[in-house]
Amino acid sequence: MIACSHALFASEDVPRLLRFVEEAFGLLPRFRNDEFGEFVLPSGFRFAFFRPAGAAAQHFSSASDRRGMALGVTVADVDAAYARIAPRLAALGASASGPPKEHPWGEKSFLLVDPDGNRWEVAQSPSPSGMLVDL
C-alpha cells in the first residue's frame, strides 16, 4: 500500500450528508446529485457519499452499524471547528462527544457523529502538514 486515497460512505439520503459536511467543515462538494457526492481535500484525499444501487447494493448497506470505525480529519483550529458546528448539531441530526480534548500524543480532538451514524474524529495536529509527528 502506498497511500490512502479516498473513503466511501453508503447512505439512503446523500443530499442530507452533503449538507452536513458543508456545514460541519465549510467544504463544497466537487460533484453532487441525489445519488452521489464527493469532496476533495487540499491533500487530494477524497471522500464520497453514495446511495447503494445495482451491483454496489450487494456489497454496501446504508443500514449497517457504523460504530466500528471513524474517519480522522485534520482542521487548522479544532476549537473553531467545534464552535462552528456545535450550535447546528440538533438541526443537522448530528451529535458530538463534547468540546475538544487534548491528548498526550500531541493532538486535540472531538468526535462528531453525522446523521447516518458515521464517526468523524476532528483533530488539530501539532504539525504543519496535519499529520501526526514522531514524539
Secondary structure, DSSP 8 states (H G I E B T S, - for coil): -----EEEEE-S-HHHHHHHHHHHH----SEE-SSEEEEE-TTS-EEEEE---GGGGGT--TTS--TT-EEEEE-S-HHHHHHHHGGGHHHHT-EESSS-EE-TTS-EEEEEE-TT--EEEEEE-SSTTSS----
